[in-house]
Amino acid sequence: MTRSFSRMAFAMAALGLSLSAANAADPVPPEGFTALFNGKDFTNFKGWSIHEKGGSPLDLAKLTPEERQKKFDAWTENMKQTWTIDNGELVNKGKGAYLTSVKDYADYELLVEYKITATVDSGIYPKTMPQIQVWDPEQADPAGLGKALGSGGLWNNPKGSPGRDPIAKADLPAGQWNKFRILNVGERISITLNDKLVVDHARLQNFWDKKSPSPKAAPFLLQTHGPELEIRWKNIFVREISASEANAYLAKKSTEGFTSIFNGKDFEGWQGSTANYEVVDGAIRCQKGKGGVLYTQAE
């Protein structure tokens, strides 16, 4: 009786420890965010070999829904063979289909942490666009790719364009966890790496169709890219941004650095033919039969 009770107590204690460990490993998102990766399985993800022949968004748009689904089923099966989950972390060694969100995201804020081994070359594809660059800036760069500038730049934006290269080097050494905060509103994207701004409100250019804007909503992808060295991802949290918040954000960013030179009431600060004009409903209107030029007083 005593031995049976002891075995039962031990089993219950072990179960309690197991449940505690599982709960402790559960990712806890910040307020307003949801956990895209649950730390246990591939729920919320599918596979996509986006650079495979016939795998680009433009190629897939030409297929029937049934043909597209057949491709995604095959890619997802490949992804499950080449990605693993270890200790609540997504692990890839440079092979297989890209890990892709099942859901399309329009305006969003994404938090994600990653850890690399030396020489890893990887990245994040926001709205399917290659790519927010991830690599080791301490590695040799015989091809002159810009590794020494650090991670976080929009690698496939045209050279010299805003966001193409990070404006600060913020990487922690290989083997340590790095943390991205990605804010993608419309075509504009701002990125902090380890709490340091590396891309400031740059345009995310459409890699697949350079004459078109980036899509309003699309999945984002975690890249697999050789050599066969390990990259780990964890704490993937997303917050969808409402249209009103997005509009307010873009309006604020568009006026930064500007000063109003018309107060909407009168011609304070102006000179010239001011007597020939009037202010109506906050707008300057030329009076009937009159004209002339208005000049700012300030140069």
C-alpha positions as CSV (number, residue, x, y, z in Angstrom):
1,M,0.0,0.0,0.0
2,T,2.8,2.4,0.9
3,R,4.8,1.5,-2.1
4,S,1.8,1.9,-4.4
5,F,1.1,5.3,-2.9
6,S,4.7,6.3,-3.3
7,R,4.7,5.3,-6.9
8,M,1.5,7.2,-7.5
9,A,2.9,10.3,-5.8
10,F,6.1,10.1,-7.8
11,A,4.2,9.8,-11.1
12,M,1.9,12.7,-10.2
13,A,5.0,14.8,-9.2
14,A,6.7,13.9,-12.5
15,L,3.6,14.8,-14.4
16,G,3.4,18.1,-12.6
17,L,7.1,18.8,-13.5
18,S,6.4,17.9,-17.1
19,L,3.4,20.2,-17.3
20,S,5.4,23.0,-15.6
21,A,8.2,22.6,-18.1
22,A,5.8,22.7,-21.0
23,N,4.0,25.8,-19.7
24,A,7.4,27.5,-19.0
25,A,8.4,26.8,-22.7
26,D,5.2,28.4,-24.0
27,P,6.1,31.6,-25.8
28,V,4.5,34.6,-24.0
29,P,3.8,37.5,-26.4
30,P,3.8,41.1,-25.4
31,E,0.5,42.8,-24.9
32,G,-1.3,43.3,-28.2
33,F,0.7,40.6,-30.0
34,T,-0.1,37.0,-30.7
35,A,2.4,34.1,-30.9
36,L,2.7,32.9,-34.5
37,F,5.0,30.0,-33.4
38,N,3.7,28.0,-30.5
39,G,7.1,26.4,-29.7
40,K,5.7,22.9,-30.4
41,D,4.7,22.3,-34.0
42,F,4.2,23.9,-37.4
43,T,0.7,25.2,-36.8
44,N,0.3,28.6,-38.6
45,F,3.1,27.7,-41.1
46,K,3.4,26.1,-44.6
47,G,6.3,25.5,-47.0
48,W,7.1,27.6,-50.1
49,S,10.0,27.1,-52.5
50,I,9.6,30.6,-53.7
51,H,12.7,30.7,-55.9
52,E,11.9,27.3,-57.5
53,K,11.0,27.4,-61.2
54,G,7.3,28.2,-61.3
55,G,7.3,29.1,-57.6
56,S,7.3,32.9,-57.7
57,P,4.1,34.8,-56.7
58,L,3.7,35.8,-60.4
59,D,3.9,32.2,-61.5
60,L,1.5,30.9,-58.9
61,A,-1.1,33.6,-59.8
62,K,-1.4,32.0,-63.3
63,L,-2.4,28.6,-61.8
64,T,-5.8,27.3,-60.7
65,P,-6.5,27.2,-57.0
66,E,-6.2,23.4,-57.2
67,E,-2.8,23.6,-58.9
68,R,-1.5,26.1,-56.4
69,Q,-2.7,24.0,-53.5
70,K,-0.9,20.9,-54.9
71,K,2.4,22.8,-55.0
72,F,2.0,24.2,-51.5
73,D,1.2,20.7,-50.2
74,A,4.4,19.4,-51.7
75,W,6.4,22.3,-50.4
76,T,4.9,21.9,-46.9
77,E,5.8,18.3,-46.8
78,N,9.4,19.2,-47.8
79,M,9.5,21.9,-45.1
80,K,8.5,19.4,-42.4
81,Q,11.4,17.2,-43.5
82,T,14.0,20.0,-43.5
83,W,12.9,22.1,-40.5
84,T,13.0,20.8,-36.9
85,I,11.7,22.0,-33.6
86,D,14.2,21.8,-30.7
87,N,13.6,23.2,-27.2
88,G,10.9,25.5,-28.4
89,E,13.0,26.8,-31.3
90,L,12.7,26.5,-35.1
91,V,15.9,25.0,-36.6
92,N,17.1,24.9,-40.2
93,K,20.4,24.0,-41.7
94,G,20.2,25.8,-45.0
95,K,18.0,23.3,-46.9
96,G,14.4,22.9,-48.0
97,A,11.4,25.0,-48.6
98,Y,11.1,28.3,-46.8
99,L,9.0,28.4,-43.6
100,T,5.9,30.6,-44.6
101,S,3.1,32.1,-42.6
102,V,-0.2,30.5,-43.6
103,K,-1.9,33.9,-43.2
104,D,-1.4,37.0,-45.3
105,Y,-0.5,40.1,-43.4
106,A,-1.1,43.7,-44.6
107,D,0.1,46.2,-42.0
108,Y,1.8,44.6,-39.1
109,E,4.5,44.7,-36.4
110,L,6.7,41.6,-36.2
111,L,9.0,40.6,-33.3
112,V,11.4,37.7,-33.9
113,E,14.6,36.4,-32.5
114,Y,17.3,34.4,-34.3
115,K,20.7,32.8,-33.5
116,I,23.2,31.8,-36.2
117,T,26.4,29.9,-36.5
118,A,29.2,31.6,-38.3
119,T,28.9,32.0,-42.1
120,V,25.1,31.6,-42.2
121,D,23.4,33.6,-44.9
122,S,19.6,33.8,-44.3
123,G,16.8,36.3,-44.0
124,I,13.1,37.2,-43.6
125,Y,10.9,37.9,-46.6
126,P,8.3,40.6,-45.6
127,K,5.2,40.3,-47.9
128,T,7.2,37.7,-50.0
129,M,9.8,40.3,-50.9
130,P,13.5,39.3,-50.6
131,Q,14.7,40.2,-48.0
132,I,15.7,41.4,-44.6
133,Q,19.3,40.2,-44.5
134,V,20.7,38.0,-41.8
135,W,24.4,37.1,-41.8
136,D,27.6,37.2,-39.7
137,P,29.3,40.6,-40.2
138,E,32.5,39.2,-38.8
139,Q,33.0,36.8,-41.7
140,A,35.2,37.5,-44.7
141,D,33.4,39.1,-47.7
142,P,35.5,38.4,-50.8
143,A,32.5,39.2,-53.1
144,G,32.0,42.6,-51.5
145,L,28.4,41.9,-50.5
146,G,28.5,44.3,-47.6
147,K,28.6,41.8,-44.7
148,A,30.7,44.2,-42.6
149,L,27.7,46.6,-42.5
150,G,25.7,44.1,-40.5
151,S,22.3,42.5,-40.7
152,G,18.8,44.0,-41.2
153,G,19.2,45.8,-44.6
154,L,16.7,45.3,-47.4
155,W,19.1,43.2,-49.5
156,N,17.1,43.2,-52.8
157,N,16.3,46.9,-52.9
158,P,18.4,48.6,-55.6
159,K,22.0,49.4,-54.5
160,G,22.2,52.9,-53.1
161,S,18.5,53.1,-52.3
162,P,17.2,53.9,-48.8
163,G,17.1,50.7,-46.7
164,R,19.4,48.7,-49.0
165,D,22.1,48.7,-46.4
166,P,21.6,49.0,-42.6
167,I,22.3,52.5,-41.2
168,A,23.9,51.0,-38.1
169,K,25.7,47.8,-37.3
170,A,23.8,46.1,-34.4
171,D,24.5,42.4,-34.6
172,L,25.5,40.3,-31.6
173,P,28.2,37.7,-32.2
174,A,27.3,34.4,-33.8
175,G,26.0,32.0,-31.2
176,Q,24.0,34.7,-29.4
177,W,20.4,35.6,-29.8
178,N,19.5,38.6,-31.9
179,K,16.1,40.4,-31.8
180,F,14.3,42.1,-34.7
181,R,11.4,44.5,-34.5
182,I,9.9,44.9,-38.0
183,L,7.2,47.5,-38.7
184,N,5.6,47.1,-42.2
185,V,2.9,49.7,-43.0
186,G,1.9,49.9,-46.7
187,E,5.1,49.9,-48.7
188,R,7.1,51.4,-45.9
189,I,9.2,49.3,-43.5
190,S,11.3,50.3,-40.4
191,I,13.5,47.8,-38.7
192,T,15.3,47.7,-35.3
193,L,17.9,45.1,-34.6
194,N,18.8,44.6,-30.9
195,D,16.9,47.9,-30.2
196,K,19.0,49.9,-32.7
197,L,17.4,51.4,-35.8
198,V,18.9,49.8,-38.9
199,V,16.2,50.7,-41.5
200,D,14.2,53.9,-41.2
201,H,10.8,54.1,-43.1
202,A,12.3,52.8,-46.4
203,R,10.2,51.7,-49.3
204,L,9.9,47.9,-49.6
205,Q,10.4,47.5,-53.4
206,N,8.6,44.8,-55.4
207,F,11.3,42.2,-56.3
208,W,9.0,40.1,-58.5
209,D,7.5,43.0,-60.5
210,K,9.6,46.1,-60.3
211,K,7.0,48.3,-62.0
212,S,4.3,47.5,-59.4
213,P,4.1,48.3,-55.7
214,S,4.6,45.6,-53.1
215,P,1.4,43.6,-52.4
216,K,-1.1,45.0,-50.0
217,A,-1.1,41.8,-48.0
218,A,1.0,38.6,-48.3
219,P,2.7,36.0,-46.2
220,F,6.2,36.5,-44.7
221,L,8.9,33.8,-45.0
222,L,11.9,32.6,-43.1
223,Q,14.6,31.8,-45.7
224,T,16.7,28.7,-46.0
225,H,20.0,29.4,-47.7
226,G,23.2,27.3,-47.5
227,P,25.8,26.5,-46.6
228,E,24.6,23.7,-44.3
229,L,25.0,25.6,-41.1
230,E,22.4,26.2,-38.4
231,I,20.0,29.1,-37.8
232,R,17.4,29.1,-35.0
233,W,14.3,31.2,-34.6
234,K,12.1,31.8,-31.6
235,N,9.6,34.2,-30.0
236,I,7.8,35.0,-33.3
237,F,5.1,37.5,-32.3
238,V,2.9,39.5,-34.6
239,R,0.5,42.4,-34.1
240,E,-1.8,43.4,-36.9
241,I,-2.3,47.1,-37.4
242,S,-5.7,48.6,-38.1
243,A,-6.3,50.9,-41.1
244,S,-6.8,53.9,-38.8
245,E,-3.5,53.3,-37.0
246,A,-1.7,52.8,-40.3
247,N,-3.1,56.0,-41.7
248,A,-2.1,58.0,-38.6
249,Y,1.4,56.5,-38.7
250,L,1.9,57.3,-42.4
251,A,0.5,60.8,-42.0
252,K,2.9,61.5,-39.1
253,K,5.9,60.2,-41.0
254,S,5.0,62.2,-44.1
255,T,5.1,65.5,-42.2
256,E,8.3,65.0,-40.3
257,G,10.8,67.7,-41.1
258,F,8.1,70.1,-42.6
259,T,6.9,73.4,-41.2
260,S,3.5,74.9,-42.0
261,I,3.8,78.2,-43.9
262,F,0.0,78.8,-44.2
263,N,-2.1,79.1,-41.1
264,G,-5.4,78.5,-42.9
265,K,-6.8,81.8,-41.7
266,D,-5.0,84.8,-43.2
267,F,-1.9,85.8,-45.1
268,E,0.5,86.1,-42.2
269,G,4.0,85.3,-43.5
270,W,3.1,86.1,-47.1
271,Q,3.6,89.2,-49.4
272,G,2.7,90.2,-52.9
273,S,-0.8,90.6,-54.2
274,T,-2.4,89.6,-50.9
275,A,-5.3,92.0,-51.4
276,N,-6.4,90.1,-54.5
277,Y,-6.8,86.8,-52.6
278,E,-9.0,85.6,-49.7
279,V,-9.0,82.6,-47.4
280,V,-12.2,80.5,-47.6
281,D,-12.6,77.3,-45.6
282,G,-8.9,77.1,-44.9
283,A,-7.9,77.5,-48.6
284,I,-6.4,80.4,-50.5
285,R,-8.8,81.6,-53.3
286,C,-8.2,84.2,-55.9
287,Q,-11.0,86.9,-55.9
288,K,-13.1,87.1,-59.1
289,G,-11.5,89.3,-61.7
290,K,-8.2,89.7,-59.9
291,G,-4.8,87.9,-59.8
292,G,-1.2,88.4,-59.1
293,V,1.5,86.4,-57.3
294,L,1.9,85.6,-53.7
295,Y,5.3,85.3,-52.1
296,T,6.5,83.9,-48.8
297,Q,8.2,86.6,-46.7
298,A,10.8,84.0,-45.6
299,E,13.4,82.7,-48.0
